[in-house]
Amino acid sequence: MTGSDAPGIDTSRPHPARVYDWWLGGKDNYPVDEALARKILEVDPTVVRGARANRRFMHRAVRTAAEAGVRQFLDIGTGIPTEPNLHQVAQEVAPESKVVYADNDPIVLRHAQALLHSTPEGATNYVHADVRDPDTILRPAAETLDFSEPIALSLVALTHYLDDDAYGLLKRYVAELAPGSFVILSQVTPDLSPAAIEKAAEQFRRNGTPFFPRSLAEFSRFFAGLELLGPGVIPVSGWRPGPEDVAAQAEGIVPVYAGVARKA
């Protein structure tokens, strides 16, 4: 594990990972995180449904990559561990899978041991670093992952916290990936619930968290130069849905797009 001593946790400002944890029913958040989570829930009642839908999408996308033969995974913006974690999904399909997690929240670092359990055949590691500094993630990740072989890069529910530099940032990561690699993304959109998403975005911004919902066209730009897997870019609950996702769709919309693509 990189960075074994957690830096001080700032409890004066909410952190997206801890807000997300509250929506998922977790206990690893502070009053400031809960306060923001509740404010956003008041203006956008879809957020709890969206958080759960994102987790299920991650599970389906990782399973898809593993079943396609990918045995290496780089998950950036990991969040606070919620079982099943990505490595558990991948190693259920292929026990030899190797996984590197990365996040910038000290609480995730504090819980990193939960991310490091692995099958005997596989491996997991954790890097405490920010997505906006690729070298601090890619260098230590290369100690576990072989970048000459395909890797599934996962940024689930992360790009809406990044400004327009996110396009170049993602290209930087994709440039390091071997052909046959996968890119797994999901992103909040204003397309499906514009008034609620604008109010939610304003709550994030008032509390010091930049927030950038993107339209279908804007989100699709992240996949430029990659081969989209069917069904393409689609609302998150509709991406190769399982029975639980079909049932969840009946509860109402989730204003989040998702997609998975392959590097040719």
N, C-alpha and C positions, 0 to 999 in steps of 0.2 A: 504494500500500500504506500502511495506517495503522500507525504505530509501527515505523519502519525500524530502530531500534536495539533488539535483543533485550535484555530485562532479564536479570539473573543467573539462571542455572539452578540450582535447588536439587536437588543430587544426594543429599541426606541422606534424602529421602523419595520413595517411588515416586509416579509420576504415571500416572493411568489411560491416557492416550494412549500413554505409553511401554511400559506393561505390555501393552497391546493390540498395539503394534508388535512386541514380542517374540513374542507368540502368532502373529502373521502372518509370522514369520521375518525381520523387519526388523533393522537394525543400529543404529537411533537410540534406544538405551536404555542405561541404566547398570546396574551390578551390583545396586543396590537394586531396580530395576524387574524385572530377571531373577529375583532371589530371590523376590519376591512372585509373579511369573508362575508360577514352578515350584511354589511352595507351593499355589497355587490349582489348578494342573494336577493335583497329587497328590490333592486332595480332590474335584475335579470334572473328570474326564477329557474332558468335552464342550467345554471352553472353546476349544480351538483350532478345533474344528469349528464352534463358534458364531461365533467371530470371522470365519471365512471365509464362513459363511452370511450374516452381517450385511453383509459387503461385496457379496456377490452380490445380496442384497435391495436394497441401495442402488442398484446398477446397474439392476435391473429396475424399481424404482419411479421412478427418474429418467427412464428411457426411456419409461415409461408416461405421465408428466406431459408430457414433450416431445412425444410422439406425439399427446397430447390438445390440443396447441397452446400449452402454457406455454413462455415464452421467457426466464423469469427465475427464478433459483434462489438461495436463501439457506440455506447449509449451516452449522449451528452445532454445534460439537464436531467439527470437521473431522478432527482427528487428523493424524498424520504421513503425508505423501503416499505413497500406494501406487497405482501405475497399474493399470488406468485410473482416473483421478480423476473426480470428479463432472462437472467441466466438459468432460472428454473425451467422456463418455457423452452429455451433453446436446448438445454441439456436433456430435457425429457425426450426431444426428438433425436438428438445426437449427443450422447454423453461426453464426447470428446470436444465439444464446443468450448471456445475461449471467449471470455467477455471482459471488456474494460468499461467501467462506469466513470463518468466525470460530472462533477457538480461544484458550484462555488459556495454553497450554503454550509457553514460550519456544522449545522445540525446533521446534515447528511454525512459529513466526515465522522461525526461522533457515532453514527450508526453504521459506519462502513463495514464493520465485522459481519453484519447481517448480509452484506453483499458479497462477501468473500468465500462463503461456503460453496464448494464445488464438488462435482463428481470426481472420483479419483482420476478419470481419464482426461478431464477438462481442466480449466483454470479460470479464475476470476481475479480482477484487480480493480483498484479504485484510485482515481487521480483527483485531488482537490485543486480545481482550476476553473477559470471562466471561459466559456465558449468563445469569447471575443479575443482570446489570446491563443490561437491554434498551436503555437509551438509548445506551450506549457502542457498541452494535452497530447499532441502527437508524439513528442519525444518519449515520454514515459510509456505511452500506449504501445510503442514499438518494442518495448521490452517484453510484452506479452503477446502481441499480435504481429503476424508476418504480413507487412503491407504489400508484398509481392503476390499475395494470394487474396481472393475475394473477401471482403468485409461488409457486413451490414451496418451502415451508419444510421443511427436513430436520433432524431431531434423531435420528440413528440411533445406538443404543446409548449414549444420553446420560441419559435420564430416570432410570435406576436409580442415578445418582449424585446425584440431587436429592431432597430431602425432600418433604413434602406441600405445601409452597409451590409445587411444580412445576406444580400444576394452575392456580393463578392466574397463574403466570409464562407458561405456554403461552397462556392466554387473552389476556395482554397482547400477545404477538406476533401471535396470530391476529386480534386487533382491528385491527391495522395493515394486514392483508392485504385486497386487493380481492376482490369476489366472483369465483368461478372459480379462486381460488388452491387449492393442494394442501397438505396436511400429511402428512409422511412420518415415521413413528416406529417404533422397535423398542425392546424393553425386556426385561431378564432377569426370569423368573418362577420362583416356587417351586412352581408347580402340577405341573410335569412331572418334577421331580427334587428333591423337598423337602430331603432330608438333605444332598445334595451342595451345593445352593445355599446352605443355611444355613451350612455349613462354609466355602464360598467367601466369603460375606458377612462372616463373622467374621474371616477373613484380611484382607480389605480394611480392616475397621474397626480391627483391631489395628495396622495400618500407617498409620493416620491418614486413610483414605479412607472417607467415609460411603458406605453402599451400601444401596439400598432395593429389593429384588426386589418385584414386584407381581403380584397374581393377575389372572386374566382380567378380572374385574369392575373392579378398580382400574385396570388399564391402559386398559380401554375408556372410562373416564371422561375420558381426554384428548381423546376424539373427540366429546364432548357438543356438540350444536349443529351438527355437521358431517355431511356425507353420506358414509358409508363406501363405498368402491369394493369390488366383489366381489374376493375371497371374504370380505371382512370382516376381523375380527381373528382371526389364525390363527398357529400356529407358523411361524417365519420361513422355513423351507425350503419350506413349502407355499404361500407367497404367490406365485401365478402362476409356478410353478416352470419352469425350463428343464431341459434334459437333465442338466446337472451337478447341479442341485438334487435331481432325482429319484434320481440315483445316490447322492448324499450322504445322503438319507433312509434308505437301506438300511444306512448305517453306525450308525444309532441316533438317539436323540432329540437335539434341541437345545433347551434350556429358555429359549427366547426367543420372545416374541410380536412380531408385526409388523402394521402396518396403514397404509393410505393413505386419506385422506379429502379431500373437496372442500368448500370454503366456498361455500354457496349464494348 
